[in-house]
Amino acid sequence: MIKLNPYQKILLPSIKGLSSNCPFPVQKKIVRFLLLPIFEEARLDGDLEFLSHRRIGLAISDIDYQATLSLENGHLTLASSSATERPPDAIIRGNLSAFIQLANRAEDPDSLFFQRRLSIEGDTDLALEVKNVIDTVDLDRLPEWLKKALSLSQRMNKHFLDKKAF
């Protein structure tokens, strides 16, 4: 019998429940609140223009969540992922641990792709442009609250997510 760690027993189902039960308008506000400080410099420099009229999906496999991002009125925003909407041009897919490592630069992004912890579907060039923009974010210039949130996510990742079982 496989023993599940606390992450697998408690955290993943909790995160999955929150993400699946959160109304889209609330998700949109949360994403805007989180992404604005992270990508503001890139937006001001015009480095996000490649997303105009394009959509990128970020699919977190172990919590069955997909966010579709686009550039609306010059701002990065959560786009509807409903079946009636246009599908994303590309999807970056992986588990929560891989996305946390990507956000914290705990592991080289290329390694995450080469190890197949992250994968790309659809327009590869678009997904690589997104990866490159993520690489250029200066973590030192983020607001203190966001640095602390990223640090906490990385500590939780090291303690729970990278371990298969106890």
TORFIVEX-801769 format. One line per field, with one value per residue: residue number from 1; residue in three letters; x, y, z of N, C-alpha, C in turn. Coordinates in pm, whole numbers, plus 32768, in hexadecimal, padded with zeros to 4 digits. Each point is the difference from the previous one (the first is absolute). Example, Ala and Ser with C-alpha at 12.3 -4.5 7.8 and 13.67 -1.06 7.14 Angstrom:
BEGIN
seq	1  2
type	ALA  SER
n.xx	8527  7FDD
n.yy	7DC7  8069
n.zz	830C  7FB8
ca.xx	7FA7  8052
ca.yy	8077  8077
ca.zz	8000  8006
c.xx	805A  7FB3
c.yy	8078  806D
c.zz	8000  8049
% end
This chain:
BEGIN
seq	1  2  3  4  5  6  7  8  9  10  11  12  13  14  15  16  17  18  19  20  21  22  23  24  25  26  27  28  29  30  31  32  33  34  35  36  37  38  39  40  41  42  43  44  45  46  47  48  49  50  51  52  53  54  55  56  57  58  59  60  61  62  63  64  65  66  67  68  69  70  71  72  73  74  75  76  77  78  79  80  81  82  83  84  85  86  87  88  89  90  91  92  93  94  95  96  97  98  99  100  101  102  103  104  105  106  107  108  109  110  111  112  113  114  115  116  117  118  119  120  121  122  123  124  125  126  127  128  129  130  131  132  133  134  135  136  137  138  139  140  141  142  143  144  145  146  147  148  149  150  151  152  153  154  155  156  157  158  159  160  161  162  163  164  165  166
type	MET  ILE  LYS  LEU  ASN  PRO  TYR  GLN  LYS  ILE  LEU  LEU  PRO  SER  ILE  LYS  GLY  LEU  SER  SER  ASN  CYS  PRO  PHE  PRO  VAL  GLN  LYS  LYS  ILE  VAL  ARG  PHE  LEU  LEU  LEU  PRO  ILE  PHE  GLU  GLU  ALA  ARG  LEU  ASP  GLY  ASP  LEU  GLU  PHE  LEU  SER  HIS  ARG  ARG  ILE  GLY  LEU  ALA  ILE  SER  ASP  ILE  ASP  TYR  GLN  ALA  THR  LEU  SER  LEU  GLU  ASN  GLY  HIS  LEU  THR  LEU  ALA  SER  SER  SER  ALA  THR  GLU  ARG  PRO  PRO  ASP  ALA  ILE  ILE  ARG  GLY  ASN  LEU  SER  ALA  PHE  ILE  GLN  LEU  ALA  ASN  ARG  ALA  GLU  ASP  PRO  ASP  SER  LEU  PHE  PHE  GLN  ARG  ARG  LEU  SER  ILE  GLU  GLY  ASP  THR  ASP  LEU  ALA  LEU  GLU  VAL  LYS  ASN  VAL  ILE  ASP  THR  VAL  ASP  LEU  ASP  ARG  LEU  PRO  GLU  TRP  LEU  LYS  LYS  ALA  LEU  SER  LEU  SER  GLN  ARG  MET  ASN  LYS  HIS  PHE  LEU  ASP  LYS  LYS  ALA  PHE
n.xx	8053  7FE0  8063  7F99  8049  8013  805F  8019  7FFD  8041  807B  8023  7FB9  803F  8076  7FEE  7FD1  8064  8057  7FC6  7FFC  806F  7FA1  7FE7  7F9E  7FF3  8004  7FB3  7FBC  7FFF  7FEA  7FA9  7FD1  800B  7FC7  7FAF  8021  7FE2  7F9D  7FF5  807B  7FE6  7F8F  803B  8058  7F81  8038  7F86  802A  805A  7FC6  8010  7F7F  8048  7FFA  802D  7FFD  7FE5  8023  7FC4  8045  804F  7FD7  8013  8062  7FB8  8063  7FB1  8078  7FE0  801B  7FBE  7FED  8061  7FA0  8057  7FA8  7FAE  8009  7F86  7FF8  7F8B  7FB4  7FB0  8067  804F  802F  8054  8057  8023  802E  8022  8024  7FD9  8045  7FBE  8044  7FEE  7F81  7FFF  8041  7FAB  7F9A  803A  8008  7FBA  7FD2  8065  7FBD  8071  8038  7FA5  801F  8086  7FE4  7FBA  8031  8028  7F8E  8015  7F87  7FF1  7FF0  8065  8004  7F7D  7FFD  805D  7FB4  7F98  803E  8024  7F83  7FD6  805C  7FC4  7F9E  8013  801A  8074  7FC3  7FDE  7F80  801A  7F7E  8020  806F  7FBA  7F9D  8059  803C  7F8A  7FD9  8078  7FF3  7F80  802D  8069  7FAA  7FA2  800D  807D  7FB7  801E  8042  7FCB
n.yy	7F8B  8060  8037  804C  8063  805A  801D  7F7F  7FF8  8070  8027  7F98  7FAC  8040  8001  7F80  7FEF  8049  7FC6  7F8C  802F  8037  805E  7FFC  8057  7FA9  7F92  8047  8027  7F84  7FCE  8060  7FE9  7F7F  8006  8060  7FE5  7F85  801F  8059  7FE1  7F80  801A  804C  7F9C  7FD7  7FBE  802E  8057  7F9F  8023  806F  7FEF  7FDC  7F7E  8004  7F7D  8007  7F83  7FFF  7F98  800A  8077  7FC8  8059  804E  8055  8051  802A  8080  804F  8042  805A  7FB4  7FB7  7FB8  7FAB  7FCF  7FAA  8003  7F92  803B  7F97  8066  8015  8055  7F8B  7FE0  805B  8003  7F8F  8036  7F80  7FF0  7FC8  8010  7F94  7FD6  8029  7FC8  7F96  8005  8018  7FA5  7FD1  7FA3  7FF8  7FE5  8063  8009  7FF2  8057  803D  7FFF  8014  8045  8055  8049  800F  8005  8035  7FEA  8083  7FB1  804C  8001  7F7E  7FF6  8054  7FBB  7F8D  803C  802A  7F88  7FD5  8065  7FC7  8079  7F8D  8040  801D  7F86  801D  8031  801F  8022  8041  802B  801E  8031  803F  8021  8020  8038  8035  801D  8032  8034  802B  8025  805C  8012  7FE4  7F89  7FD7  7FF6
n.zz	8000  7FAB  804A  8017  7FCC  8064  7FAB  7FEB  8085  801B  7FE3  7FB6  804B  8062  7FC3  7FE2  807B  802F  7FAE  801B  807C  7FD8  800C  7F7E  801D  8065  7FB3  7FAF  806B  802E  7F87  7FEC  807A  7FDD  7F87  802A  8080  7FDD  7FAF  8061  8027  7FED  803F  805B  7FFC  7FFD  8067  8018  7FA5  800B  8074  7FB8  8014  8069  8015  807E  7FFD  8080  7FEA  8077  7FD6  806C  7FD6  7F8A  7FF4  7FB3  7FF6  7FBF  7FD9  7FFE  7F9C  805F  7FA2  7FD0  803C  8045  7FCC  805A  7F9B  7FD4  8048  7FF7  7FEC  8020  804F  7FC2  7FD8  8062  7FD5  8080  8032  8074  8005  807E  8062  8071  8023  7F84  800B  807A  7FD0  7F9C  8050  804B  7F85  803F  7F85  7FB1  7FC4  7FBB  8079  802B  7F8E  800B  8080  7FA9  805A  7F98  7FC0  7F7D  7FF1  7F7F  7FFD  7FDE  7F93  8005  801B  7FA3  7FBA  802B  7FE7  7F8E  7FF8  8025  7FAA  7FC2  8044  8032  803D  7FFC  7F8E  8024  8018  8076  7FFC  7F82  8026  806A  7FAE  7FA9  8064  8032  7F86  7FF8  807A  7FE4  7F8E  803E  805A  7FA9  7FA2  8024  8068  7FD8  8069  8076
ca.xx	7FAD  804D  7FDF  7FF7  8033  7F96  7FE1  7FA8  7F82  7FB8  8015  7FD1  7F6E  7FD0  801A  7FA8  7F79  7FFA  8009  7F8B  7F87  8010  7FC1  805E  8023  805C  807F  8039  8037  8074  806D  802E  8045  8081  8053  8022  8086  8067  801B  7FEC  8074  7FFB  7F90  8028  8068  7FC6  802C  7F8D  7FB1  7FF1  7F84  7F8A  7FAC  802A  7FDD  8059  7FC6  8057  7FB2  803D  7FC5  7FD9  7F89  7F9D  7FE1  803E  7FEA  8022  8028  800B  801C  7F88  8017  8089  8017  7FF6  7F85  7FCA  7F98  7FA6  802C  7F88  8000  7FCB  8068  806F  8062  8085  8059  8064  7FEB  8071  7FC0  8058  7FC1  800F  808B  8051  7FE0  803B  8090  8010  7FE8  8069  8082  8043  803D  8008  7F86  801C  8007  7F77  7FCB  804C  7FDB  7F72  7FAD  7FAA  7FF8  7FC1  7FA5  7FD5  8063  807A  8042  7FB8  801E  808C  8004  7FCD  806B  806C  7FD4  8009  808F  8034  7FC7  8060  7FBD  8025  7FAE  7F75  7FD7  802B  7F9B  8006  807B  7FE4  7FA6  8050  805A  7FAF  7FDA  8076  801A  7F9C  8022  8071  7FD8  7F94  7FE5  806A  8007  7F98  7FBA  8054
ca.yy	8075  807C  8066  8087  8068  8063  804D  7FB1  7FE6  8077  807C  7FF8  8005  8084  805F  7FD9  802B  8092  802E  7FD7  803F  8092  803A  8039  808D  8005  7FCF  8069  8069  7FC8  7FF5  8089  802F  7FBB  8011  808C  8026  7FA9  801B  808E  8035  7FC7  8040  8089  7FF9  7FC9  7F75  7FA4  8019  7F84  7FBF  8043  7FA8  7F75  7FCD  7F99  7FB5  7FC5  7F90  7FC2  7F7B  7FBB  803D  800B  808E  8042  8090  8031  808C  804D  808E  804E  808F  8012  7FC2  7F6F  7FE2  7F7A  7FF7  7F91  7F7F  7FB1  7FBB  8057  8062  7FD1  7FB8  803F  7FE2  7FA6  7FDC  7FCD  7FA2  7FC2  7FF7  8078  8009  8037  808E  8048  8009  8061  8087  8022  7FE5  7F9B  7FA6  803D  7FE2  7F9F  7F7B  7FD3  7FCF  7F8B  7F91  7FEA  802B  805F  7FDF  8066  7FD0  806D  805D  7FF8  8083  8053  7FCF  8021  8090  8010  7FD0  8063  8075  7FD6  8002  8088  8044  801B  7FDC  8061  8079  7FE2  8030  7FA8  7F9A  7F9A  7FB4  7FA6  7F97  7FA6  7FB8  7F9D  7F96  7FAF  7FAD  7F96  7FA8  7FAB  7FA7  7FA4  7FDE  7FB2  7F7D  7FA6  7FCB  7FFC
ca.zz	8000  7FF5  8063  7FC8  8058  801D  7F87  7FAB  8047  802C  7FB4  7F75  7FF7  802C  7F93  7F92  8023  7FF7  7F75  7FB1  8034  7FFF  7F89  7FA0  801B  8072  7FCC  7FAA  8058  8045  7F9E  7FE2  8078  8009  7F89  7FE6  802C  7FC7  7F73  7FE1  7FB7  7F79  7FBB  7FE0  7F99  7F85  7FEF  7FFE  7F87  7FB3  802D  7FC7  7FAD  8013  8084  8033  806F  8065  8035  8074  7FF3  807A  803D  7F93  7FEC  7F8D  7FF1  7F7B  800B  7F84  8013  7FE3  8019  802D  8082  8008  8049  7FF5  7F9A  8018  7FCA  7FE3  7F7F  7F97  7FDE  7FAE  8053  8003  7F90  8037  808C  804D  805C  8062  8084  8051  8029  7F92  7FEF  8071  7FE5  7F93  8036  8060  7FC2  8050  7F9E  7F7B  7FB3  7F96  803F  801A  7F81  7FD4  8059  7FE4  8071  7FBB  7F71  7FAC  7F98  7FA8  7FC8  8050  8004  8060  8086  801E  801B  8088  8058  7FFF  804F  808D  8021  800D  8075  806B  807C  8067  7FF3  8023  8084  806E  801C  7F99  801B  806F  7FCE  7FAD  805A  8047  7FA1  7FE6  8078  8000  7F91  8029  806E  7FDE  7F75  7FC1  8040  7FCE  8076  8078
c.xx	8058  7FD2  8000  8039  7F92  7FD8  7F9B  7F78  7FAD  800E  7FCA  7F68  7FC7  8012  7FA4  7F71  7FF0  7FFE  7F83  7F7F  8006  7FC2  8066  8020  8061  808A  8047  8040  807D  8077  8038  8052  808C  805C  802D  808B  806F  8026  7FF0  8074  8000  7F91  8026  8069  7FCB  8024  7F8E  7FAB  7FEB  7F80  7F82  7FB9  802C  7FE0  8061  7FBB  806C  7FAD  804C  7FBB  7FCD  7F8E  7F93  7FD5  8047  7FD7  802A  801A  8005  8021  7F84  801A  808B  8021  7FF0  7F88  7FD6  7F8E  7FA9  8036  7F89  8006  7FCE  8065  8069  8066  8087  8052  806E  7FDD  8085  7FC1  8068  7FB9  8020  8091  8057  7FE4  8039  8097  801C  7FF2  8070  808D  8053  8044  7FFD  7F84  8017  8008  7F75  7FBF  8048  7FDE  7F6D  7FA8  7FA2  7FFF  7FB5  7FA7  7FDA  8075  807B  8046  7FBE  8022  808F  8010  7FCF  806C  8070  7FDA  8007  8091  8035  7FC9  806B  7FBA  801E  7FA9  7F6C  7FDD  8023  7F9B  8006  807F  7FE9  7FA5  804C  805E  7FB5  7FD9  8077  8021  7F9C  801E  806F  7FD3  7F9B  8000  8069  800C  7F8C  7FAB  8060  8025
c.yy	807C  8060  8088  8063  8067  8054  7FB6  7FE9  807E  8075  7FF9  8001  8088  8068  7FE3  802F  8097  802F  7FDB  8045  8098  8039  8046  8093  8010  7FCF  806C  806F  7FCF  7FFA  808A  8037  7FC2  8020  8090  8024  7FAC  802C  8093  803A  7FCD  8041  808D  8005  7FCB  7F6F  7F9B  800F  7F83  7FB6  8045  7FA1  7F6E  7FD8  7F91  7FBC  7FCE  7F94  7FBD  7F79  7FC5  8043  8017  8090  8033  8093  8026  8095  8041  8090  804D  8090  8019  7FC0  7F69  7FDE  7F6F  8003  7F87  7F81  7FA9  7FC7  8058  8069  7FC0  7FB9  8047  7FD7  7F9F  7FE5  7FD3  7FAC  7FC6  7FF3  807F  8015  8040  8095  8054  800F  8064  808E  802E  7FF5  7F9E  7F99  8047  7FDB  7F99  7F72  7FCA  7FCA  7F81  7F85  7FDA  801D  806E  7FD8  806F  7FBA  8079  8051  8007  8087  805C  7FD6  8022  8095  801C  7FD5  8066  807E  7FDE  8005  808C  804B  800C  7FE9  8063  807D  7FE8  803C  7F99  7F91  7F8E  7FAB  7F9B  7F8D  7F9B  7FAC  7F93  7F8D  7FA5  7FA7  7F8D  7F9B  7FA1  7F99  7F96  7FD0  7FA7  7F73  7FAA  7FC9  8001  7F73
c.zz	8000  806C  7FBC  8064  8018  7F87  7FAC  8042  8016  7FA1  7F72  7FF6  802A  7F93  7F8B  801B  7FF6  7F6F  7FB1  802E  8000  7F81  7FA6  801C  8076  7FD5  7FB0  8054  8049  7FA2  7FDF  8075  800A  7F8A  7FE9  8033  7FC1  7F74  7FD8  7FB0  7F70  7FAE  7FD5  7F93  7F7B  7FE7  8001  7F83  7FAC  8028  7FCB  7FA1  8007  808F  8026  8077  805D  8045  8071  8014  8082  804D  7F97  7FE8  7F83  7FFE  7F74  800D  7F78  8024  7FD4  8027  803C  8085  7FF6  8057  7FEA  7F9B  8021  7FBF  7FD9  7F73  7F8F  7FD4  7FA6  805A  8000  7F85  802A  8091  803A  806F  805E  8085  804F  802A  7F94  7FEC  8073  7FEB  7F91  8036  805C  7FC6  8053  7FA7  7F79  7FAF  7F92  8039  801B  7F81  7FD3  8054  7FF1  8079  7FD3  7F6E  7FB8  7F9A  7FAB  7FCC  805A  800C  8066  808F  8028  801A  808E  8064  8008  804E  8094  802E  8019  8079  806C  8085  8070  7FFC  8020  8087  806C  801C  7F9A  800E  806F  7FD5  7FAB  8057  804C  7FA3  7FE4  8077  8007  7F92  8028  8068  7FD5  7F70  7FC1  803B  7FCF  8074  8076  8022
% end
